[in-house]
Amino acid sequence: MINQLRADTYRITHSIGFYITLLLVISYSVLITESKSIGGIMVNADQSLLAHLANSNWTILDSIRGLTMSSSALMYVIMSLFVIIIGYEFSQKTYKNTLVSGISRFKFIMAKYVMLLFTIFINIFMYFLTVLATSMILGRKLGASWPHLINISLVTTLAVSFFISIVFSIAILVLMLTNSIVISSVFIVLFPLAVSMLHVFVKWNWLKYIDFFGASNKVAVGTLTASHFGPYILTCGIILVVCIGLSLVTIKEKEL
């Protein structure tokens, strides 16, 4: 597994697509921060916070909250990492060369998920680091103490990174089942919007646990604290275990 991680790290650090993705993420952060505009999926957004952000001079705290509410759009940018790390191998069937080299299928799947999680974290970390730097350059007031700003930035970075990685873990399963990078990519695009819309119109309470970007917004606002995070982590853990397990079963059925 370590050798697979090393190989994927070498490949992605020598891929221009990785750096283009990182540049787009940083540019998006600067754009939202400077323009004080919010993008992304707004189906289940906090209307009072939206009104506040639309009618106030942003502090650094407001900038972090605005960037968090806009983070759902990052799914469509970071999706390129999914294609680079695992999608291309399956579309070209070059994953077979890796499997015949001796690595177990379980380690192969886990290495891909870990690499996805790591690269997602790097991009989200830079996303929130950029909002802090840009806000300081623009001379904005803090809006809270520095320890609080750093804490909410780190917690939100971890939450958004983990939630995106869970969606990607489901997409890995879709990729294994269909052998289609197009279908798995379409799933990544549609999943957040479909869950948010269902959460609003169907009113099923349990959907809040897979409405990942809605949960991220609550973290930024402060209505979802660490003490309330247990059910979300449990839900994500169950989804991750099921998806990794089913992916392993599926890849075992594939001929090399």
Backbone hydrogen bonds, N-H to C=O, Kabsch-Sander energy under -0.5 kcal/mol:
donor,donor_aa,acceptor,acceptor_aa,energy
5,L,1,M,-2.4
6,R,2,I,-2.4
7,A,3,N,-2.4
8,D,4,Q,-2.6
9,T,5,L,-2.6
10,Y,6,R,-2.6
11,R,7,A,-2.3
12,I,8,D,-2.8
13,T,9,T,-2.3
14,H,10,Y,-0.9
15,S,12,I,-1.3
16,I,14,H,-0.5
18,F,15,S,-0.8
19,Y,15,S,-1.0
20,I,16,I,-2.3
21,T,17,G,-2.3
22,L,18,F,-2.2
23,L,19,Y,-2.3
24,L,20,I,-2.4
25,V,21,T,-2.3
26,I,22,L,-2.3
27,S,23,L,-2.6
28,Y,24,L,-2.4
29,S,25,V,-2.0
30,V,26,I,-2.3
31,L,27,S,-2.5
32,I,28,Y,-2.5
33,T,29,S,-2.3
34,E,30,V,-2.9
35,S,31,L,-2.4
36,K,32,I,-1.4
37,S,32,I,-0.8
42,M,40,G,-0.5
45,A,42,M,-1.0
47,Q,45,A,-0.8
50,L,46,D,-2.4
51,A,47,Q,-2.4
52,H,48,S,-2.1
53,L,49,L,-2.8
54,A,50,L,-1.9
55,N,51,A,-1.1
55,N,52,H,-0.6
56,S,53,L,-0.5
58,W,56,S,-0.7
60,I,141,K,-2.9
61,L,142,L,-1.7
63,S,59,T,-2.2
64,I,60,I,-2.2
65,R,61,L,-2.2
66,G,62,D,-2.9
67,L,63,S,-2.5
68,T,64,I,-2.1
69,M,65,R,-2.3
70,S,66,G,-1.0
71,S,68,T,-1.3
73,A,70,S,-1.3
74,L,71,S,-1.4
75,M,72,S,-1.2
76,Y,73,A,-1.1
77,V,73,A,-0.6
77,V,74,L,-0.8
78,I,74,L,-3.4
79,M,75,M,-1.0
80,S,77,V,-1.6
81,L,78,I,-2.0
82,F,78,I,-0.8
83,V,79,M,-1.6
84,I,80,S,-2.4
85,I,81,L,-2.8
86,I,82,F,-2.0
87,G,82,F,-2.7
88,Y,83,V,-3.0
90,F,86,I,-1.6
91,S,87,G,-2.3
92,Q,88,Y,-2.1
93,K,89,E,-0.5
94,T,89,E,-1.5
95,Y,89,E,-1.1
96,K,93,K,-0.9
97,N,94,T,-1.0
98,T,94,T,-0.9
99,L,95,Y,-2.1
100,V,96,K,-2.2
101,S,97,N,-0.5
101,S,98,T,-0.8
102,G,99,L,-1.2
103,I,98,T,-0.8
108,F,104,S,-2.1
109,I,105,R,-2.5
110,M,106,F,-2.7
111,A,107,K,-2.5
112,K,108,F,-1.9
113,Y,109,I,-2.2
114,V,110,M,-2.9
115,M,111,A,-2.3
116,L,112,K,-2.3
117,L,113,Y,-2.8
118,F,114,V,-2.5
119,T,115,M,-2.5
120,I,116,L,-2.4
121,F,117,L,-2.3
122,I,118,F,-2.1
123,N,119,T,-1.9
124,I,120,I,-2.7
125,F,121,F,-3.0
126,M,122,I,-2.1
127,Y,123,N,-1.8
128,F,124,I,-2.1
129,L,125,F,-2.4
130,T,126,M,-2.3
131,V,127,Y,-1.2
132,L,128,F,-1.6
133,A,129,L,-2.3
134,T,130,T,-3.1
135,S,131,V,-2.1
136,M,132,L,-1.9
137,I,133,A,-2.2
138,L,134,T,-2.0
139,G,136,M,-1.0
140,R,135,S,-2.3
149,L,145,S,-2.3
150,I,146,W,-2.9
151,N,147,P,-2.4
152,I,148,H,-2.7
153,S,149,L,-2.0
154,L,150,I,-2.4
155,V,151,N,-2.7
156,T,152,I,-2.2
157,T,153,S,-2.1
158,L,154,L,-2.4
159,A,155,V,-2.5
160,V,156,T,-2.9
161,S,157,T,-2.3
162,F,158,L,-2.5
163,F,159,A,-2.6
164,I,160,V,-2.4
165,S,161,S,-2.1
166,I,162,F,-1.7
167,V,163,F,-1.7
168,F,164,I,-2.1
169,S,165,S,-1.9
170,I,166,I,-1.8
171,A,167,V,-2.0
172,I,168,F,-2.1
173,L,169,S,-1.5
174,V,170,I,-2.2
175,L,171,A,-2.6
176,M,172,I,-2.5
177,L,173,L,-2.3
178,T,174,V,-2.3
179,N,175,L,-2.8
181,I,179,N,-0.5
184,S,180,S,-1.9
185,S,181,I,-1.8
186,V,182,V,-2.5
187,F,183,I,-2.1
188,I,184,S,-1.8
189,V,185,S,-1.9
190,L,186,V,-2.5
191,F,187,F,-2.7
193,L,189,V,-0.5
194,A,190,L,-2.8
195,V,191,F,-2.5
196,S,192,P,-2.2
197,M,193,L,-2.4
198,L,194,A,-2.4
199,H,195,V,-2.5
200,V,196,S,-1.5
201,F,197,M,-2.7
202,V,198,L,-2.5
203,K,198,L,-0.9
205,N,203,K,-0.7
207,L,204,W,-1.4
208,K,205,N,-1.6
209,Y,206,W,-1.6
210,I,207,L,-1.6
211,D,207,L,-0.8
212,F,210,I,-1.7
215,A,211,D,-2.1
216,S,212,F,-2.0
217,N,213,F,-2.1
218,K,214,G,-1.6
219,V,215,A,-1.8
220,A,216,S,-2.1
221,V,217,N,-2.2
222,G,218,K,-1.9
223,T,218,K,-1.2
224,L,218,K,-1.6
225,T,223,T,-0.6
228,H,225,T,-1.5
229,F,226,A,-1.1
233,I,229,F,-2.3
234,L,230,G,-2.8
235,T,231,P,-2.4
236,C,232,Y,-2.6
237,G,233,I,-2.7
238,I,234,L,-2.5
239,I,235,T,-2.5
240,L,236,C,-2.7
241,V,237,G,-2.5
242,V,238,I,-2.6
243,C,239,I,-2.7
244,I,240,L,-2.7
245,G,241,V,-2.6
246,L,242,V,-2.9
247,S,243,C,-2.4
248,L,244,I,-2.2
249,V,245,G,-2.3
250,T,246,L,-2.6
251,I,247,S,-2.7
252,K,248,L,-1.7
253,E,249,V,-0.9
253,E,250,T,-0.7
254,K,251,I,-0.8
